[in-house]
Amino acid sequence: MAMLLTGQMTYAQTLIESVAGIAGNEVIYLSNVETGVVQEVASGNKTPMSTLRCKIFESELVNKLFLDQARIDSIKTSEATVDSRLTATMNNYVARAGSEKALEDYFKKSMVEIRADLRKSMLEQETISQVQEKITENIQITPADIKKYYNSLPKDSIPKIPAMVELSIIQLDPPDLEANKAEARQKLLNLRSRIIAGENFSALAVLYSEDPETAKRGGELGFVARGSLEKPFADAAFSLNKNGVSKIVETRYGFHIIQMIDRMGDMANVRHILIRPKVKPEETEKAINRLDSIATMIRRDSIKFAKAAIIFSSHKDSRINGGKLVKNDPSSRVTMLLLDDLDKETYVMVRDLKVGEISPPFKTTDENGNTVFRIVRLDNQTPAHIADFKTDYELLYNAALQQKRSKYYEEWIAKKIGITYIKVSDEFKTCPFANKGWLK
């Protein structure tokens, strides 16, 4: 009995020692701090280790204050909202590590554990965002506030606005696209037959897949949520048994065959081989000549650019706007684009155009990586410049709003510290905290 009690005491002491801090009902474990340190170092942070540990610990304390408030206010986040971001982040981690095995070795955890930890962290961040939105929901910014913010900036701190352009495009898909698609399907059929006959899916993915990110991993995506995949791809993948190989699946990216590696509910790890339709030289020439004719009609004013885009362009997102190109971001449908955001081919065509001019026809790839042909008109441009109150009002509005929000957060954190139970373990008590009141 004494031995059992001794074991329980040792276990309890281990648990206590692993707690780095407490804020309200929220606990910060030492392992969370150390994991944060590892992630920061992996991302290239050169801050001295002792300073980094203190900063991460205080950041965790602040986060726990927000999470404690979420508990008080009954704020909950839907787990489905983080799935797509989680998948993208995991894929980025694997790509930077070189392989899943290298990532597991680095964190000394399995992929499932790494994903679970990251998922929890992302859910917490989403919850924190909701609390922060509630704290600042009544903030208002007036033109006087923006003017005051602008005038308060030191000259060397006024934001620098990069060069931006406003473009219209007319896009043509490759001629004989259906014939090219048939060739891509046939190539995949041949590869599928080889796999069914016993050849290694991963090896063939490395050799033939046209998805460069997954090809170097043998076609493996890593565990992804069903909802984050293209629907035809997801439907085919989730109908497979373990090690099963799908029939050919078409998505906006091209044609795929898929192999199921493992599945856990609505999460699955699969391999795929992607083949895109190829464009022949004579098809390129045909498309370029067609676009050249359209551009000539526009230059001669036989047809307006906007009308030509509606009639001829295959770019669905811009044709309904008369060819006007918008930022490829659902949350920010703006027409002024950074030069650095343009693909290389479009950048080369645009950089020497004058406002109103139309480029020669050129070959490029669309947002899905497929070969297309375009002409582009430069509708407007703003050179790189120091932010001006009149011309860059929206940018300064957002900056002033963010400054005001930050001030609200700082005031809220100070008040919250004062009314919340806080416990800091001995090893962090000497940290140079940015906020006062942690040590009570």
C-alpha positions in Angstrom: 0.0 0.0 0.0 2.8 2.4 0.9 4.5 1.7 -2.5 1.2 2.5 -4.3 0.9 5.7 -2.4 4.5 6.6 -3.2 3.9 6.0 -6.9 0.7 8.2 -6.8 2.7 11.0 -5.2 5.4 10.9 -7.8 2.9 10.9 -10.6 1.1 13.9 -9.0 4.4 15.7 -8.7 5.1 15.1 -12.4 1.8 16.5 -13.3 2.3 19.6 -11.2 5.8 20.1 -12.5 4.4 20.0 -16.1 2.1 22.9 -15.5 3.8 26.2 -16.6 0.9 28.5 -15.7 -2.8 28.9 -15.1 -5.2 31.7 -16.2 -8.7 31.4 -14.9 -9.8 27.9 -15.7 -7.2 27.5 -18.5 -4.0 25.6 -17.9 -0.7 26.1 -19.8 1.4 23.0 -19.9 5.2 23.2 -20.2 5.0 20.9 -23.3 2.8 23.6 -25.1 5.6 26.2 -24.5 8.3 23.8 -25.7 6.3 22.9 -28.8 5.9 26.6 -29.5 9.6 27.1 -29.2 10.3 24.2 -31.6 7.9 25.7 -34.2 9.4 29.1 -33.9 13.0 27.8 -34.3 11.8 25.7 -37.3 10.4 28.8 -38.9 13.8 30.5 -38.7 13.3 32.6 -35.5 16.8 33.5 -34.2 15.7 35.0 -30.8 17.8 33.7 -27.9 16.2 30.6 -26.4 15.5 32.0 -22.9 13.9 35.1 -24.4 11.9 33.1 -26.9 10.5 30.8 -24.1 9.4 33.8 -22.1 7.7 35.4 -25.0 5.9 32.2 -26.0 4.8 31.7 -22.4 3.4 35.2 -22.0 1.6 34.8 -25.4 0.1 31.6 -24.0 -1.0 33.5 -20.9 -2.7 36.1 -23.0 -4.4 33.5 -25.2 -5.7 31.7 -22.1 -7.3 35.0 -20.9 -9.3 35.2 -24.2 -10.2 31.5 -23.9 -11.3 31.9 -20.3 -13.6 34.8 -21.5 -14.9 32.5 -24.3 -15.9 30.0 -21.6 -17.6 32.8 -19.6 -19.5 34.1 -22.7 -20.3 30.5 -24.0 -18.4 31.2 -27.3 -17.8 28.0 -29.3 -16.1 27.5 -32.6 -17.3 24.9 -35.2 -14.4 22.5 -35.9 -15.3 22.4 -39.6 -14.1 26.0 -40.0 -10.5 25.1 -39.5 -10.3 22.0 -41.7 -9.1 23.5 -44.9 -6.5 25.7 -43.2 -5.3 22.8 -41.2 -4.7 20.7 -44.3 -2.8 23.5 -46.0 -0.7 24.0 -42.9 0.1 20.3 -42.5 1.1 20.0 -46.2 3.4 23.1 -45.8 5.0 21.5 -42.7 5.6 18.2 -44.6 7.0 20.1 -47.6 9.4 22.1 -45.5 10.5 19.0 -43.5 11.0 17.0 -46.7 8.8 14.1 -45.7 6.3 12.9 -43.1 8.9 10.8 -41.5 11.3 13.8 -41.1 8.4 15.9 -39.6 7.7 13.1 -37.1 11.3 12.8 -36.2 11.6 16.6 -35.7 8.5 16.8 -33.4 9.1 13.4 -31.9 5.4 12.7 -32.5 3.3 10.8 -35.0 1.5 12.6 -37.9 -1.8 11.9 -36.1 -0.5 13.6 -32.9 1.0 16.5 -34.8 -2.2 17.1 -36.6 -4.3 16.8 -33.4 -2.1 19.3 -31.6 -2.2 21.7 -34.6 -6.0 21.3 -34.9 -6.5 22.1 -31.2 -4.2 25.2 -31.6 -6.1 26.4 -34.7 -9.5 25.9 -33.0 -8.2 28.0 -30.0 -7.1 30.7 -32.4 -10.4 30.8 -34.1 -12.2 31.1 -30.7 -9.8 33.9 -29.6 -10.6 35.8 -32.8 -14.3 35.6 -32.0 -13.7 36.9 -28.5 -11.5 39.7 -29.9 -14.2 40.6 -32.4 -16.8 40.9 -29.6 -14.4 43.1 -27.6 -14.0 45.6 -30.4 -17.4 45.2 -32.1 -18.5 48.8 -31.2 -15.3 50.5 -32.3 -15.8 53.3 -34.9 -13.3 55.2 -36.9 -14.0 58.7 -38.1 -12.1 60.7 -40.8 -10.7 62.8 -38.0 -9.3 59.7 -36.3 -7.6 58.7 -39.6 -6.2 62.1 -40.1 -4.9 62.1 -36.5 -3.3 58.7 -37.0 -1.7 59.7 -40.3 -0.2 62.9 -38.8 1.1 61.0 -35.8 3.3 58.7 -38.0 7.0 59.6 -38.2 8.0 60.3 -41.8 10.1 57.1 -41.9 7.1 55.1 -40.6 4.5 56.1 -43.2 3.5 52.9 -45.1 5.0 52.4 -48.5 2.5 51.4 -51.2 3.9 49.0 -53.8 3.2 49.4 -57.5 -0.3 48.2 -58.5 -2.2 47.6 -61.8 -5.8 47.1 -62.9 -6.1 44.7 -65.8 -8.7 43.2 -68.2 -8.1 39.9 -70.0 -9.5 37.8 -72.7 -8.6 34.1 -72.4 -8.9 31.2 -74.8 -8.6 27.6 -73.8 -6.4 25.4 -76.1 -8.1 24.4 -79.4 -9.0 20.7 -79.6 -9.1 20.5 -75.8 -11.3 17.4 -75.8 -8.8 15.5 -77.9 -6.0 16.5 -75.5 -8.2 15.4 -72.6 -8.7 12.0 -74.3 -4.9 11.6 -74.5 -4.5 12.5 -70.8 -7.1 9.9 -69.9 -5.4 7.3 -72.0 -2.1 7.9 -70.3 -3.7 7.5 -66.9 -5.5 4.3 -68.0 -2.1 2.9 -69.0 -0.6 3.9 -65.6 -3.6 2.4 -63.8 -3.2 -0.9 -65.6 0.4 -1.0 -64.6 -0.6 -0.4 -60.9 -3.3 -3.1 -61.0 -0.7 -5.5 -62.5 1.5 -5.0 -59.5 3.7 -1.9 -60.1 4.2 0.5 -57.2 1.8 3.5 -57.2 4.3 5.7 -55.3 7.1 5.1 -57.8 4.9 5.9 -60.8 3.6 9.0 -59.0 7.2 10.2 -58.6 7.9 9.6 -62.3 4.7 10.8 -64.0 2.5 12.9 -61.7 2.2 16.5 -62.7 1.4 17.7 -59.2 5.0 18.7 -58.2 4.3 19.1 -54.5 2.8 15.6 -54.0 4.9 13.8 -56.7 8.1 14.1 -54.6 6.2 12.3 -51.8 5.0 9.5 -54.0 1.7 11.2 -54.7 0.8 11.3 -51.0 -1.4 14.2 -49.7 -1.3 13.4 -46.0 -4.4 13.3 -43.9 -7.0 15.7 -45.3 -10.6 16.5 -44.5 -13.2 15.4 -47.1 -14.6 18.9 -47.2 -11.2 20.4 -48.2 -11.0 18.3 -51.4 -12.6 18.8 -54.8 -16.0 17.0 -54.7 -15.3 14.6 -57.6 -11.9 13.7 -56.0 -13.4 13.3 -52.5 -16.3 11.2 -53.8 -13.9 8.8 -55.6 -11.3 8.7 -52.7 -13.8 8.0 -49.9 -15.5 5.2 -51.9 -12.2 3.2 -51.9 -11.1 0.5 -49.5 -7.6 0.6 -48.1 -5.0 0.2 -50.9 -7.9 0.4 -53.5 -7.2 2.4 -56.7 -9.9 4.6 -58.3 -11.0 4.9 -61.8 -10.1 8.1 -63.6 -11.4 11.3 -61.9 -11.6 14.7 -63.6 -11.3 17.9 -61.6 -10.5 21.5 -62.7 -6.8 20.6 -62.2 -6.8 17.7 -64.7 -7.2 13.9 -64.4 -6.4 11.8 -61.4 -6.1 8.2 -60.3 -6.3 7.8 -56.5 -5.1 5.2 -54.0 -6.5 5.0 -50.5 -3.8 4.7 -47.8 -5.8 5.1 -44.6 -9.1 6.6 -43.4 -10.4 7.9 -40.1 -14.0 9.1 -40.4 -14.1 12.1 -42.7 -10.3 12.3 -42.7 -8.2 10.3 -45.2 -4.7 9.9 -46.4 -4.5 9.2 -50.2 -2.0 9.2 -53.0 -2.8 10.5 -56.5 -1.3 10.8 -59.9 -2.3 13.9 -61.8 -2.1 14.2 -65.6 -3.0 17.5 -67.4 -4.0 17.7 -71.1 -1.0 18.7 -73.2 -1.1 21.4 -75.8 0.5 20.8 -79.2 2.6 23.4 -81.0 0.0 23.8 -83.8 -2.7 24.4 -81.2 -0.6 27.1 -79.6 -0.2 28.8 -83.0 -4.0 28.5 -83.7 -4.9 30.1 -80.3 -2.3 32.9 -80.7 -3.6 33.8 -84.2 -7.2 33.8 -82.9 -6.4 36.2 -80.1 -4.3 38.4 -82.4 -7.4 38.8 -84.6 -9.6 39.7 -81.6 -7.0 42.2 -80.4 -6.9 43.8 -83.8 -10.7 44.2 -83.9 -10.5 45.9 -80.5 -7.7 48.2 -81.5 -9.7 49.2 -84.7 -12.7 49.8 -82.5 -14.7 47.2 -84.3 -15.7 45.8 -80.9 -15.2 47.0 -77.4 -12.9 45.0 -75.1 -15.7 44.3 -72.6 -18.0 42.9 -75.2 -15.2 40.8 -76.8 -14.5 39.4 -73.3 -18.1 38.4 -72.8 -18.3 36.8 -76.3 -14.9 35.1 -76.6 -13.3 34.7 -73.2 -13.3 31.3 -71.4 -12.2 32.9 -68.1 -15.5 32.6 -66.2 -14.5 34.8 -63.3 -13.6 37.9 -65.4 -15.8 37.5 -68.5 -19.0 38.5 -66.5 -17.1 41.7 -65.6 -16.2 42.5 -69.2 -12.8 40.9 -68.7 -11.9 42.8 -65.5 -9.4 40.7 -63.5 -10.0 40.5 -59.8 -7.8 39.3 -56.9 -7.9 35.6 -56.6 -9.2 35.7 -53.0 -12.9 35.2 -52.1 -12.5 37.5 -49.1 -11.0 40.4 -51.1 -12.6 41.0 -54.5 -10.5 43.9 -55.5 -9.3 44.9 -59.0 -6.1 46.6 -58.1 -3.4 43.9 -58.1 0.2 43.9 -57.0 2.7 43.4 -59.8 4.4 40.8 -57.6 1.1 38.8 -57.5 1.0 38.3 -61.3 2.4 35.2 -62.9 5.7 35.6 -64.7 4.2 35.7 -68.2 1.6 38.3 -67.4 4.1 40.4 -65.5 6.4 40.4 -68.5 3.6 41.5 -70.8 2.2 44.2 -68.4 5.4 45.9 -67.2 6.0 47.8 -70.5 2.4 48.6 -71.4 0.9 52.1 -71.2 -2.6 52.6 -69.8 -5.1 51.6 -72.4 -2.7 49.4 -74.4 -3.4 45.7 -75.2 -0.6 43.2 -75.0 0.4 40.7 -77.8 -1.2 37.2 -77.3 0.8 35.0 -75.0 0.7 31.5 -73.4 0.4 31.2 -69.6 -1.2 29.0 -66.9 -4.4 29.8 -65.1 -5.1 29.7 -61.3 -5.6 26.0 -61.6 -2.3 25.4 -63.4 -3.8 24.6 -66.8 -2.4 26.0 -70.0 -4.3 28.9 -71.5 -3.8 31.8 -73.9 -4.5 35.5 -73.1 -4.3 39.1 -74.2 -4.3 41.6 -71.4 -5.1 45.3 -71.3 -3.6 47.7 -68.8 -6.6 49.7 -67.5 -4.9 51.6 -64.7 -1.7 51.7 -62.7 -0.3 53.4 -59.6 3.5 53.6 -59.1 5.1 52.7 -55.8 4.8 55.6 -53.5 4.5 56.8 -49.9 1.0 56.5 -48.5 -1.1 59.7 -49.0 -4.1 60.6 -47.0 -6.3 61.4 -50.0 -5.3 58.6 -52.4 -4.7 55.8 -49.9 -7.6 56.4 -47.5 -8.8 52.8 -47.3 -5.3 51.5 -46.3 -4.9 54.2 -43.7 -8.4 53.5 -42.4 -7.5 49.9 -41.9 -4.2 50.8 -40.2 -5.9 53.3 -37.8 -8.6 50.8 -37.1 -6.0 48.1 -36.2 -4.2 50.5 -34.0 -7.4 51.4 -32.1 -8.2 47.7 -31.8 -4.8 46.9 -30.4 -5.3 49.7 -27.8 -8.6 48.1 -26.8 -7.0 44.7 -26.5 -4.2 46.1 -24.3 -6.7 47.8 -22.0 -8.9 44.7 -21.9 -5.9 42.4 -21.0 -4.9 44.7 -18.2 -8.4 44.6 -16.7 -8.7 40.9 -17.2 -5.4 40.2 -15.5 -6.7 42.1 -12.5 -9.9 40.0 -12.0 -8.5 36.6 -13.1 -6.8 33.9 -11.0 -3.2 33.8 -12.4 -0.5 31.2 -11.4 3.0 31.3 -12.9 5.4 28.5 -12.3 8.8 29.3 -10.7 10.8 28.8 -13.8 9.0 31.7 -15.6 8.8 34.1 -12.7 12.0 35.9 -13.8 10.7 36.5 -17.3 10.7 40.2 -18.5 6.9 40.3 -19.1 5.4 42.9 -21.4 2.2 43.0 -19.4 2.1 43.8 -15.7 0.2 41.9 -13.0 1.0 38.3 -14.0 2.9 37.7 -10.7 0.4 38.1 -7.9 
